[in-house]
Amino acid sequence: MLLQSRVVDNSAEFEVCQPLLLLAMGPVTPQKMAYWREQYLAGSPYQLWNWRRNAQLLGIFGLKLDGVTNHITHIAVSAKYRQQGIGSQMVGDMVKKFPALYWIAETDEDALGFYQSVGFTAQVLVNQPPGFPIRYRCVLKMP
């Protein structure tokens, strides 16, 4: 499957990607969306990428780059295209495009299996507030 990736660098493209970004954000407030919009459109160290096939938006990938430890800030695949390897391809593409010693992601139980399937190890985050879902820190150590 031929997918094309592109960095989101303008407001119009951000708006197109926003529904998928919302899927990756958990509870969203207008302030939270405004924060991420500002970060991603400003560029470095944050970037938002989209993956398309034949102009159809399939997925988004947000990251924070520092070259030593890169962070996945958001990742989502459109419901229609899940279970087709697109998320795995996005991770693989970004790991190659932006080399680092480590890739880090923070996630919940819903996405934990995905991260483990692409090679991340996971640990429960400590000091989580009582009554909140368990969060995990996932780490991919590069060879």
C-alpha positions in Angstrom: 0.0 0.0 0.0 1.6 3.3 -1.1 1.1 6.0 1.5 2.4 9.5 1.3 3.4 11.5 4.4 3.7 15.2 4.7 4.3 17.6 7.6 1.3 19.8 8.5 2.5 23.3 8.2 -0.6 25.5 7.6 -3.9 26.2 9.3 -6.0 24.7 6.5 -4.2 21.3 6.7 -4.4 21.4 10.5 -8.2 21.8 10.3 -8.4 18.7 8.0 -6.3 16.7 10.5 -8.1 18.0 13.6 -10.8 15.2 13.8 -8.0 12.5 13.9 -6.0 14.6 16.4 -9.1 14.7 18.6 -9.1 10.9 18.7 -5.5 10.9 20.0 -6.0 13.6 22.7 -8.4 12.1 25.2 -10.5 14.7 27.0 -10.2 17.9 24.9 -10.7 21.5 25.9 -10.6 24.5 23.6 -7.4 25.6 25.5 -5.8 22.2 24.9 -6.6 22.2 21.2 -5.3 25.8 20.9 -2.1 24.8 22.6 -1.4 21.9 20.2 -2.4 23.9 17.2 0.1 26.6 18.2 2.9 24.0 18.9 2.4 22.1 15.7 2.1 25.1 13.4 5.2 26.7 15.0 7.3 23.7 13.9 10.4 22.6 15.7 10.6 20.8 18.1 6.9 19.8 17.5 5.6 18.5 14.2 2.3 17.0 13.0 2.4 14.7 10.0 -0.4 13.2 8.0 -0.5 10.0 6.0 -2.6 9.9 2.8 -3.4 7.5 0.0 -5.0 9.1 -3.1 -5.6 12.3 -1.2 -7.6 10.4 1.5 -6.4 11.2 5.0 -5.6 7.9 6.8 -3.7 8.9 9.9 -1.8 11.5 11.8 1.4 11.4 13.8 2.5 14.1 16.2 6.0 14.2 17.6 8.5 16.2 19.6 12.1 16.0 18.3 15.3 16.4 20.2 17.5 13.9 18.4 18.4 11.9 21.5 14.9 11.1 22.8 12.1 11.7 20.4 8.5 11.7 21.7 5.3 10.5 20.0 2.8 13.1 21.2 -0.2 11.9 19.2 -1.0 9.1 16.8 -4.3 8.1 15.3 -5.6 6.2 12.3 -9.0 6.8 10.8 -11.5 4.1 12.0 -12.1 3.0 8.4 -8.4 2.1 7.9 -7.4 0.5 11.2 -6.0 -3.0 11.4 -4.2 -2.5 8.0 -0.7 -1.8 9.3 -0.9 2.0 8.8 0.0 2.8 12.4 3.0 0.5 12.3 4.1 2.0 9.0 3.8 5.5 10.5 6.0 4.6 13.5 8.5 2.8 11.2 8.7 5.8 8.8 9.2 8.3 11.6 11.8 6.3 13.4 13.8 6.1 10.1 13.2 9.8 9.2 14.2 11.1 12.6 16.9 9.0 14.2 17.2 9.0 18.0 18.5 6.8 20.8 15.0 6.4 22.2 11.4 7.0 21.1 9.0 7.6 24.0 5.2 7.5 24.1 2.7 7.8 26.9 -0.5 5.9 26.5 -3.4 4.2 28.1 -4.6 0.6 28.1 -6.4 1.0 24.8 -3.2 1.6 22.8 -0.7 -0.3 24.9 -0.9 -3.4 22.7 -0.2 -1.4 19.6 3.0 0.1 21.0 4.2 -3.3 22.3 3.5 -4.8 18.8 5.9 -2.3 17.2 8.7 -3.0 19.7 8.1 -0.6 22.6 8.5 -1.8 26.2 6.0 -0.4 28.7 6.0 0.5 32.4 3.2 1.9 34.5 3.6 5.5 35.2 4.0 6.2 38.9 2.2 8.8 41.0 -1.0 8.7 39.0 -4.0 10.3 40.6 -6.5 7.9 42.3 -9.5 7.1 40.2 -7.9 7.9 36.8 -7.1 5.3 34.2 -3.7 3.7 34.3 -1.1 5.4 32.0 2.0 3.8 30.6 5.4 5.1 29.5 6.4 3.2 26.4 10.0 3.2 25.2 11.6 2.0 22.0 15.4 1.8 22.4 17.1 2.0 19.0 20.0 -0.3 18.1 
